Amino acid sequence: MYCLTFMKMILATWVFLLLIKSLDAADSRPPVPIITFENLQREIDKVDDTLRIFNFWATWCKPCVEEMPCFLEAGKTFEKQKVKLILVSLDFRKHIETRLLPFIEKNQISLPVWLLDAPDANAWIDRVSSQWSGSIPATLFVRKGERHFYETQFDCNELNEIIHQYLKP
């Protein structure tokens, strides 16, 4: 009788541990902070010698998806340098679970991804750059208070060259 009770306890503990492990696996998805434009503006406005690269993109944008491997490669190439690469998603908030997180997981994106929750693009696009028409992909490079804006799809060589250029003292 004691042996049967002991076996039931072991089985119950094992089932409990499996349940906890599966919950941990579900929560191990990359977090996607939802930010306002004001939060983003604070990061853009930082003045130091770190090169901050803000890539504005969305999962529904074909050129954005095509250039994503170049940003992922650049993240690895420049990870030991003063470079901070942030992928600013313009996906809809309601699509985080159905589109954004699956895209991040499928493409093994390890760079920070922020979802910009600022539905009135007309209120903030010009504040990123007066050159921006609003189309994506678009990328802002900021270092030591200097801004350089590109409204284009990069190939990997172009992106690496530009990063090297803006890292020069």
N, C-alpha and C positions, 0 to 999 in steps of 0.2 A: 504494500500500500504506500509506504513512504517512497519507494522507488518510483512508482507511478506518479506521485505528486511531484517529486523532484524532476522527473522527465517533462511533465507539463510546465513546470516553472522554466526549465531550460528552453523548451519550445516557445513559450510565450516571450521570453527574453530575446530569443533569436528573431522572432517575427517583429518585435518592437524595434530592434536594432536595424532590421531591413527597412522598416517603415521610415525611421529617422534618416537612414542613408538615402532613400529615394527622395525624401523631402529636401535634403541638402543638395542633391543633384539638381532638382528643379530650381532651387534658388541660386545655383551657381552661374546662371546666365549673366552676361555682362550687364551691369546696371546702366540705365540711360537716364541721366538727370534731365529733368524738364526745366528749362531756364527761360527767364524773360529776357527781353532785349537789354534791359538795364544791367542784368547779371553779365551778359555777354559784353556789353560796353565797358564794364569795369575791367574785364580781362584784356580787351583790346587796348584800353587806355594805359595799361601798365608801361612804365618807362624804365627799362633796364636793358642789359645786354643779351637777354634771351630772345632768340628769334621765335616769335609766335606765328604759327601758320593756321589760319582758320579756313577750312574748306567747306563751303556751303554746297550741299548736295541733297538728294532724295533718292529713295529706292526706286521710284517710278521714272527717274531721269536716266535714259540710256547712256548719254555721254558721261554722266556722273559715275555710273556703275562701271563703265569701261575704264575710267581713269583710276578707280579705287585701288587696284593692285599697285599702282605707282606710288600712291600715298602710303600704303602699307609697307612697301619696300623702303621708301624714304624714312619711315618711322624706325625701321631696323638699322638702316645705314647711318643715321644721325643720332641714334639713341644715347650715345656717350658724349654728345656735344650739347651746347646750350640751345636746344631746339625743342619746342613744345608744339606738337601737331594735334589739332583738335578738329574733329569731323562734326560740323554743325548740320544736323539733319533738319530739313524743312518738311519732313513727312508730317502728316496729320497726327495729332495726339491719339486719336481713336485707333490708329493703325500700329501702335507700338507693339502690341502682342502678336498681331496677325502678319505684319510685314517687316517692321524694323528689327525686332529681336531675332526672328528667323534669318533675316539677311545677315545680321552680325554674326550669328552662329555659323551659318553656311560658309561665310567667307572668312571665318576665324579672325575677325577684326579685334585686335588687341589695343588699338589706339582709343583714346577717349572719344566717345560719341555723346554729343549733347543734342537734345531735341529742343529746338527753338520754338517756344510757345508765344508767338507774336503774330497773330492772324492778320493784322493790318500792316502788310509789307510796305505800303506807301509811307507809313510813319517812321520806318527805320532804315530802309534801303539806302537812302541818301546819307544817312549817318555812318554807314559802313564805308561808302565811297560815292562821291558825286558822279563818278564814271559808270556806276552800275545801273544797267537798264532793268535789272531784276531777273534776268535769265540765269540759269545754273547749267553747268558747274561754274562756280566763282570762288576765287581764293584771295584772301587778304594776308599779306606778310607784314608783320610789325616788329620793329626792333629799334630800341633807343628813341622811341617817339616818332620814327619815320614809318610811313605806310606806303605799301606798294600793292596795287590791286590789279587782278587779272580776271577777266570774264571770258574764260576759255577752258577748253579741255586740254590737259597736259598729257604729253607722253612722258615716260620715265626719265629720259635723258634731259628734256627741258626742265622738268621739275628739279632734278638733282643739280643742274647748272644754276638755276635761280637760287636754290638754297645755298649753294657754295658762294654765290655772288653776295648774298645778303649776310653771310657769316663773316665776310672779310671785315677787318677792323676799320 
